[in-house]
Amino acid sequence: MRIVKWTLLLLGIIIIIGAGIAAAIALSSPESPPTLELISAPFRSMDFSNLPPLSHYTARDGAKLVYRTYLSRQSKQTIVLIHGSSGSSRSMHALAGYLQGQGMDVYALDVRGHGESGSKGDITYVGQLEDDLEDFVNQVLKGKQEATLVGFSAGGGFALRFAGSSRQKLFAHYVLLAPFLRYDAPTTRPNNSEWVNSSVSRIIGISLLGPLGKKWFGHLPVLAFAVDPKTAQYQTATYSYRLWSNFGPHHDYKADMKAAKQPITVMIGKNDELFYPQKYLPVFASSQPHAEIAIVPGVGHITLISDKAGWKAVAEQISH
């Protein structure tokens, strides 16, 4: 009788704790920070008059995912571009057009959960973005020369994730532009929170509940970005727990570095406002000593992909 009593008491405690965690998860939505001009202003002045139309490929789950194509008349290389957080293929347009003019075939993707690919701000499962990229390579790049994967900011973190995966040989070279590694990585400036606000209690709550938490609450937003109302239609305002977990490196980003065997180049603007340029070398040197680190003078975070000085530096690194 005493065993039954204690069992019921323990069960009651577990239910109360679980209910408390569930309540914290449900009631802790992230709030968007005010518009961040250093992110928004360069895109407002970007020329989109010659933006290529969207093309489609079919992912393994049957979803129609989109990308833009920039083909060169005398192609020397094939480049796949991965945009940054909240962005889409549109945000990579200026860089893509410049690389095209340098004799490269360029493909800019709307990563699932962004732009016109899937439901904005969410994916179905963690690992789906890697599956999508493999499907893109097999369907669209089939028969082309070995390609270079270029990822910007959070997309650079995702490119690192892919570079350390079992599918890393799908690309011959990885170029990480101002890559996001982790919120607490030595490379991340404290003012990164001006761009994105996270619901720490929701993230912790879902993680504590394990697989059930991810199944029941994985669709809930845990990140909210400082989206510009003037360009909000082209951006993704929030990330679900699942998308947050997938669009970037793994939690142990150093394990991704150690597992990567293909050549890696890291590029960062000398004036980057969100990351410390000088700290990338020691971080990569400890886990991926063969990575090449380049600091680009005269450009910041967004201007690395929006200004000619940034485009030229990226093109030179890719082509040498």
Secondary structure as UniProt FT lines:
FT   HELIX           2..26
FT   HELIX           37..44
FT   TURN            49..50
FT   STRAND          54..58
FT   TURN            60..61
FT   STRAND          64..70
FT   TURN            73..74
FT   STRAND          77..82
FT   TURN            85..86
FT   HELIX           89..92
FT   HELIX           93..101
FT   TURN            102..103
FT   STRAND          104..109
FT   TURN            112..113
FT   TURN            115..116
FT   TURN            120..121
FT   TURN            126..127
FT   HELIX           128..140
FT   TURN            142..143
FT   STRAND          147..152
FT   HELIX           154..163
FT   TURN            166..167
FT   HELIX           168..170
FT   STRAND          173..177
FT   TURN            183..184
FT   TURN            186..187
FT   HELIX           190..194
FT   STRAND          196..198
FT   HELIX           200..208
FT   HELIX           210..217
FT   TURN            218..219
FT   STRAND          221..225
FT   TURN            229..231
FT   HELIX           232..234
FT   STRAND          238..240
FT   HELIX           241..246
FT   HELIX           253..259
FT   STRAND          264..269
FT   TURN            270..271
FT   HELIX           277..279
FT   HELIX           280..287
FT   TURN            289..290
FT   STRAND          292..296
FT   TURN            297..298
FT   TURN            301..302
FT   HELIX           303..306
FT   HELIX           308..319
//
